[in-house]
Amino acid sequence: MTVQQAIGNLDPRWRDGPVRAVTHLAEAGQPFHAFDVIELGVPDPDHPNRWGGSSRSCQIAGLIEAVAFRESRRQSRSGGVCRVWRRKTR
């Protein structure tokens, strides 16, 4: 599944959770990454690419912007690299 496919067919019932969490984190003004969204209680989607689709949707909407990369704190990612986001400054 590509990121474009993950954006195009996001389950609206799941999509709302990450969008609310990303909005909350962005408004806090501190950089964050996907595991911070999970720690707020958003459940895993049916496919892992949906995380990227959700983040990309928020980026396209002008809510967040990428600022860095870091190792993921999520144990299942085994130190994989993930994008760090912050509220987009207009």
TIMARDREN-740735 format. One record per atom (N, C-alpha, C): residue number from 1; atom name; residue in one letter; x, y, z. Coordinates in steps of 0.05 Angstrom, whole numbers. Each point is the difference from the previous one (the first is absolute). Example, Ala and Ser with C-alpha at 12.3 -4.5 7.8 and 13.67 -1.06 7.14 Angstrom:
REM TIMARDREN-740735
+-----+------+------+--------+--------+--------+
: seq : atom : type :     xx :     yy :     zz :
+-----+------+------+--------+--------+--------+
:   1 :    N :    A :    264 :   -114 :    156 :
:   1 :   CA :    A :    -18 :     24 :      0 :
:   1 :    C :    A :     18 :     24 :      0 :
:   2 :    N :    S :     -7 :     21 :    -14 :
:   2 :   CA :    S :     16 :     24 :      1 :
:   2 :    C :    S :    -15 :     22 :     14 :
+-----+------+------+--------+--------+--------+
//
This chain:
REM TIMARDREN-740735
+-----+------+------+--------+--------+--------+
: seq : atom : type :     xx :     yy :     zz :
+-----+------+------+--------+--------+--------+
:   1 :    N :    M :     17 :    -24 :      0 :
:   1 :   CA :    M :    -17 :     24 :      0 :
:   1 :    C :    M :     18 :     25 :      0 :
:   2 :    N :    T :     -5 :     18 :    -19 :
:   2 :   CA :    T :     15 :     24 :     -1 :
:   2 :    C :    T :    -12 :     21 :     19 :
:   3 :    N :    V :     15 :     21 :      5 :
:   3 :   CA :    V :    -10 :     21 :     18 :
:   3 :    C :    V :    -25 :     13 :    -13 :
:   4 :    N :    Q :      0 :      3 :    -27 :
:   4 :   CA :    Q :    -23 :     12 :    -14 :
:   4 :    C :    Q :    -25 :    -18 :      4 :
:   5 :    N :    Q :      4 :    -26 :     -1 :
:   5 :   CA :    Q :    -23 :    -18 :      5 :
:   5 :    C :    Q :     -9 :      2 :     29 :
:   6 :    N :    A :     19 :      2 :     18 :
:   6 :   CA :    A :     -7 :      2 :     28 :
:   6 :    C :    A :    -15 :     26 :      6 :
:   7 :    N :    I :      6 :     21 :    -14 :
:   7 :   CA :    I :    -15 :     26 :      3 :
:   7 :    C :    I :    -27 :     -3 :    -12 :
:   8 :    N :    G :     -1 :    -12 :    -24 :
:   8 :   CA :    G :    -25 :      0 :    -15 :
:   8 :    C :    G :    -22 :    -18 :     12 :
:   9 :    N :    N :      8 :    -20 :     15 :
:   9 :   CA :    N :    -21 :    -17 :     11 :
:   9 :    C :    N :      1 :     -3 :     30 :
:  10 :    N :    L :      8 :     22 :     14 :
:  10 :   CA :    L :      0 :      0 :     29 :
:  10 :    C :    L :    -28 :     -6 :     10 :
:  11 :    N :    D :     -2 :    -17 :     20 :
:  11 :   CA :    D :    -26 :     -5 :     13 :
:  11 :    C :    D :     -7 :     25 :     16 :
:  12 :    N :    P :    -22 :     13 :     -6 :
:  12 :   CA :    P :     -7 :     25 :     14 :
:  12 :    C :    P :     -2 :     -4 :     31 :
:  13 :    N :    R :     -9 :    -24 :      8 :
:  13 :   CA :    R :     -2 :     -5 :     29 :
:  13 :    C :    R :     27 :      0 :     13 :
:  14 :    N :    W :     21 :    -11 :    -14 :
:  14 :   CA :    W :     27 :      0 :     12 :
:  14 :    C :    W :     13 :     27 :     -4 :
:  15 :    N :    R :     -4 :     12 :    -23 :
:  15 :   CA :    R :     14 :     25 :     -8 :
:  15 :    C :    R :     -4 :     22 :     21 :
:  16 :    N :    D :    -24 :      2 :     11 :
:  16 :   CA :    D :     -6 :     22 :     19 :
:  16 :    C :    D :     18 :     -1 :     24 :
:  17 :    N :    G :      7 :    -23 :     10 :
:  17 :   CA :    G :     17 :     -3 :     24 :
:  17 :    C :    G :     28 :     13 :     -4 :
:  18 :    N :    P :     14 :     -8 :    -21 :
:  18 :   CA :    P :     27 :     12 :     -4 :
:  18 :    C :    P :     -2 :     30 :     -6 :
:  19 :    N :    V :    -20 :      9 :    -14 :
:  19 :   CA :    V :     -3 :     28 :     -7 :
:  19 :    C :    V :     -4 :     16 :     26 :
:  20 :    N :    R :    -17 :    -10 :     18 :
:  20 :   CA :    R :     -4 :     14 :     26 :
:  20 :    C :    R :     26 :      0 :     16 :
:  21 :    N :    A :     14 :    -23 :      1 :
:  21 :   CA :    A :     25 :     -1 :     15 :
:  21 :    C :    A :     21 :     18 :    -12 :
:  22 :    N :    V :      3 :      0 :    -26 :
:  22 :   CA :    V :     20 :     17 :    -13 :
:  22 :    C :    V :     -7 :     30 :      5 :
:  23 :    N :    T :    -25 :      7 :     -1 :
:  23 :   CA :    T :     -8 :     27 :      5 :
:  23 :    C :    T :      7 :      8 :     29 :
:  24 :    N :    H :     -5 :    -18 :     19 :
:  24 :   CA :    H :      7 :      5 :     28 :
:  24 :    C :    H :     30 :      4 :      3 :
:  25 :    N :    L :     16 :    -18 :    -12 :
:  25 :   CA :    L :     29 :      2 :      2 :
:  25 :    C :    L :     11 :     25 :    -13 :
:  26 :    N :    A :    -11 :      6 :    -23 :
:  26 :   CA :    A :      9 :     24 :    -15 :
:  26 :    C :    A :     -6 :     25 :     16 :
:  27 :    N :    E :    -23 :      1 :     12 :
:  27 :   CA :    E :     -8 :     24 :     16 :
:  27 :    C :    E :     18 :      3 :     25 :
:  28 :    N :    A :     11 :    -22 :      9 :
:  28 :   CA :    A :     18 :      2 :     24 :
:  28 :    C :    A :     26 :     14 :     -7 :
:  29 :    N :    G :      6 :      1 :    -27 :
:  29 :   CA :    G :     24 :     16 :     -8 :
:  29 :    C :    G :     26 :    -15 :      1 :
:  30 :    N :    Q :      1 :    -25 :      8 :
:  30 :   CA :    Q :     24 :    -15 :      2 :
:  30 :    C :    Q :      2 :    -20 :    -24 :
:  31 :    N :    P :     24 :     -6 :     -9 :
:  31 :   CA :    P :      3 :    -20 :    -21 :
:  31 :    C :    P :    -10 :    -27 :     10 :
:  32 :    N :    F :    -10 :    -17 :    -18 :
:  32 :   CA :    F :    -11 :    -26 :      8 :
:  32 :    C :    F :      4 :    -19 :    -23 :
:  33 :    N :    H :     -5 :    -26 :      5 :
:  33 :   CA :    H :      1 :    -20 :    -21 :
:  33 :    C :    H :    -23 :    -20 :      4 :
:  34 :    N :    A :     -2 :    -19 :    -18 :
:  34 :   CA :    A :    -23 :    -18 :      0 :
:  34 :    C :    A :     -5 :    -14 :     26 :
:  35 :    N :    F :     21 :     -8 :     14 :
:  35 :   CA :    F :     -3 :    -15 :     25 :
:  35 :    C :    F :    -14 :     18 :     21 :
:  36 :    N :    D :      4 :     26 :     -1 :
:  36 :   CA :    D :    -14 :     18 :     18 :
:  36 :    C :    D :    -30 :     -2 :     -5 :
:  37 :    N :    V :     -8 :     -3 :    -25 :
:  37 :   CA :    V :    -29 :     -3 :     -7 :
:  37 :    C :    V :    -10 :    -26 :     13 :
:  38 :    N :    I :     15 :    -22 :     -3 :
:  38 :   CA :    I :     -8 :    -25 :     11 :
:  38 :    C :    I :     -2 :      1 :     31 :
:  39 :    N :    E :     19 :     14 :     12 :
:  39 :   CA :    E :     -1 :      3 :     29 :
:  39 :    C :    E :    -24 :     16 :     10 :
:  40 :    N :    L :    -13 :     15 :    -17 :
:  40 :   CA :    L :    -25 :     14 :      7 :
:  40 :    C :    L :    -24 :    -19 :     -2 :
:  41 :    N :    G :      4 :    -24 :     -8 :
:  41 :   CA :    G :    -21 :    -20 :     -1 :
:  41 :    C :    G :    -12 :     -7 :    -27 :
:  42 :    N :    V :     12 :     10 :    -21 :
:  42 :   CA :    V :    -10 :     -6 :    -27 :
:  42 :    C :    V :      8 :    -29 :     -6 :
:  43 :    N :    P :    -19 :    -17 :     -7 :
:  43 :   CA :    P :      7 :    -28 :     -5 :
:  43 :    C :    P :     14 :     -4 :    -27 :
:  44 :    N :    D :     14 :    -22 :     -3 :
:  44 :   CA :    D :     12 :     -6 :    -26 :
:  44 :    C :    D :    -21 :     -4 :    -21 :
:  45 :    N :    P :      5 :     10 :    -25 :
:  45 :   CA :    P :    -19 :     -4 :    -22 :
:  45 :    C :    P :      2 :    -29 :    -11 :
:  46 :    N :    D :    -16 :     -5 :    -20 :
:  46 :   CA :    D :      0 :    -27 :    -12 :
:  46 :    C :    D :     26 :     -5 :    -16 :
:  47 :    N :    H :     14 :     20 :     -8 :
:  47 :   CA :    H :     25 :     -2 :    -15 :
:  47 :    C :    H :     20 :     21 :     10 :
:  48 :    N :    P :     25 :     -6 :      4 :
:  48 :   CA :    P :     19 :     20 :     11 :
:  48 :    C :    P :      4 :     24 :    -18 :
:  49 :    N :    N :     -4 :     -3 :    -26 :
:  49 :   CA :    N :      4 :     24 :    -18 :
:  49 :    C :    N :    -21 :     21 :      6 :
:  50 :    N :    R :    -21 :     -6 :     14 :
:  50 :   CA :    R :    -21 :     20 :      6 :
:  50 :    C :    R :     12 :     22 :     18 :
:  51 :    N :    W :     20 :     -7 :     16 :
:  51 :   CA :    W :     12 :     21 :     16 :
:  51 :    C :    W :     12 :     22 :    -18 :
:  52 :    N :    G :     14 :     -9 :    -20 :
:  52 :   CA :    G :     12 :     19 :    -19 :
:  52 :    C :    G :    -21 :     16 :    -15 :
:  53 :    N :    G :    -21 :    -14 :     -8 :
:  53 :   CA :    G :    -22 :     13 :    -14 :
:  53 :    C :    G :    -14 :     21 :     17 :
:  54 :    N :    S :     -3 :     -6 :     26 :
:  54 :   CA :    S :    -12 :     18 :     18 :
:  54 :    C :    S :     18 :     25 :      4 :
:  55 :    N :    S :     26 :     -4 :      5 :
:  55 :   CA :    S :     18 :     22 :      3 :
:  55 :    C :    S :      1 :     17 :    -25 :
:  56 :    N :    R :      1 :    -13 :    -23 :
:  56 :   CA :    R :      1 :     15 :    -26 :
:  56 :    C :    R :    -25 :     16 :     -4 :
:  57 :    N :    S :    -23 :    -11 :      8 :
:  57 :   CA :    S :    -25 :     15 :     -2 :
:  57 :    C :    S :      1 :     26 :     17 :
:  58 :    N :    C :     10 :     -3 :     24 :
:  58 :   CA :    C :      3 :     24 :     18 :
:  58 :    C :    C :     19 :     20 :    -12 :
:  59 :    N :    Q :     22 :    -10 :    -13 :
:  59 :   CA :    Q :     19 :     18 :    -12 :
:  59 :    C :    Q :    -13 :     14 :    -24 :
:  60 :    N :    I :    -14 :    -14 :    -17 :
:  60 :   CA :    I :    -13 :     12 :    -23 :
:  60 :    C :    I :    -20 :     21 :      9 :
:  61 :    N :    A :    -14 :     -5 :     22 :
:  61 :   CA :    A :    -20 :     18 :     11 :
:  61 :    C :    A :     13 :     25 :     12 :
:  62 :    N :    G :     27 :      0 :      2 :
:  62 :   CA :    G :     14 :     24 :     11 :
:  62 :    C :    G :      1 :      1 :     30 :
:  63 :    N :    L :     -6 :    -22 :     13 :
:  63 :   CA :    L :      0 :     -1 :     29 :
:  63 :    C :    L :     28 :     -4 :     12 :
:  64 :    N :    I :     16 :    -17 :    -14 :
:  64 :   CA :    I :     27 :     -6 :     11 :
:  64 :    C :    I :     20 :      1 :    -23 :
:  65 :    N :    E :     26 :      2 :      9 :
:  65 :   CA :    E :     22 :     -1 :    -19 :
:  65 :    C :    E :     22 :    -18 :     11 :
:  66 :    N :    A :     14 :    -13 :    -17 :
:  66 :   CA :    A :     23 :    -17 :      9 :
:  66 :    C :    A :     23 :     17 :      7 :
:  67 :    N :    V :     14 :     -6 :     22 :
:  67 :   CA :    V :     23 :     16 :      9 :
:  67 :    C :    V :     25 :    -16 :      4 :
:  68 :    N :    A :     -2 :    -27 :      3 :
:  68 :   CA :    A :     24 :    -16 :      6 :
:  68 :    C :    A :     -7 :    -30 :     -3 :
:  69 :    N :    F :     20 :    -16 :      4 :
:  69 :   CA :    F :     -4 :    -29 :      2 :
:  69 :    C :    F :     13 :     -9 :     26 :
:  70 :    N :    R :    -10 :    -22 :     11 :
:  70 :   CA :    R :     12 :    -12 :     24 :
:  70 :    C :    R :     -7 :    -29 :      2 :
:  71 :    N :    E :     14 :    -15 :     17 :
:  71 :   CA :    E :     -7 :    -27 :      4 :
:  71 :    C :    E :    -27 :     -2 :     15 :
:  72 :    N :    S :    -16 :    -19 :     -8 :
:  72 :   CA :    S :    -26 :     -4 :     13 :
:  72 :    C :    S :      4 :    -12 :     28 :
:  73 :    N :    R :    -17 :      9 :     19 :
:  73 :   CA :    R :      0 :    -12 :     26 :
:  73 :    C :    R :    -17 :    -25 :      1 :
:  74 :    N :    R :    -16 :     -5 :    -20 :
:  74 :   CA :    R :    -17 :    -23 :     -1 :
:  74 :    C :    R :     17 :    -25 :     -3 :
:  75 :    N :    Q :     -3 :    -18 :     19 :
:  75 :   CA :    Q :     16 :    -24 :      1 :
:  75 :    C :    Q :     -2 :    -17 :    -25 :
:  76 :    N :    S :    -23 :     -2 :    -12 :
:  76 :   CA :    S :     -4 :    -17 :    -24 :
:  76 :    C :    S :     15 :     12 :    -24 :
:  77 :    N :    R :      8 :     25 :      1 :
:  77 :   CA :    R :     14 :     12 :    -23 :
:  77 :    C :    R :     30 :     -5 :      2 :
:  78 :    N :    S :     10 :    -11 :     22 :
:  78 :   CA :    S :     28 :     -7 :      3 :
:  78 :    C :    S :     19 :     22 :     -7 :
:  79 :    N :    G :     -6 :     24 :      9 :
:  79 :   CA :    G :     17 :     23 :     -6 :
:  79 :    C :    G :     -2 :     11 :    -28 :
:  80 :    N :    G :    -21 :     -7 :    -14 :
:  80 :   CA :    G :     -4 :     11 :    -27 :
:  80 :    C :    G :     -4 :     30 :      1 :
:  81 :    N :    V :      7 :     13 :    -22 :
:  81 :   CA :    V :     -2 :     29 :     -2 :
:  81 :    C :    V :    -28 :      9 :     -4 :
:  82 :    N :    C :     -8 :     21 :     13 :
:  82 :   CA :    C :    -27 :     12 :     -4 :
:  82 :    C :    C :      3 :     30 :     -2 :
:  83 :    N :    R :    -20 :     12 :    -12 :
:  83 :   CA :    R :      0 :     29 :     -5 :
:  83 :    C :    R :    -10 :     14 :     26 :
:  84 :    N :    V :     12 :     23 :      5 :
:  84 :   CA :    V :     -8 :     17 :     23 :
:  84 :    C :    V :    -16 :     23 :    -12 :
:  85 :    N :    W :    -23 :      6 :     12 :
:  85 :   CA :    W :    -18 :     21 :    -10 :
:  85 :    C :    W :     -3 :     22 :     20 :
:  86 :    N :    R :    -10 :     23 :     -9 :
:  86 :   CA :    R :     -8 :     22 :     17 :
:  86 :    C :    R :    -22 :     15 :    -13 :
:  87 :    N :    R :    -14 :     17 :     15 :
:  87 :   CA :    R :    -21 :     16 :    -11 :
:  87 :    C :    R :     12 :     17 :    -22 :
:  88 :    N :    K :    -14 :      1 :    -22 :
:  88 :   CA :    K :     10 :     16 :    -23 :
:  88 :    C :    K :     -4 :     30 :      7 :
:  89 :    N :    T :     22 :     15 :     -4 :
:  89 :   CA :    T :     -1 :     28 :      4 :
:  89 :    C :    T :     -8 :     13 :    -26 :
:  90 :    N :    R :    -19 :     17 :      0 :
:  90 :   CA :    R :    -11 :     11 :    -25 :
:  90 :    C :    R :     14 :     25 :     -8 :
+-----+------+------+--------+--------+--------+
//
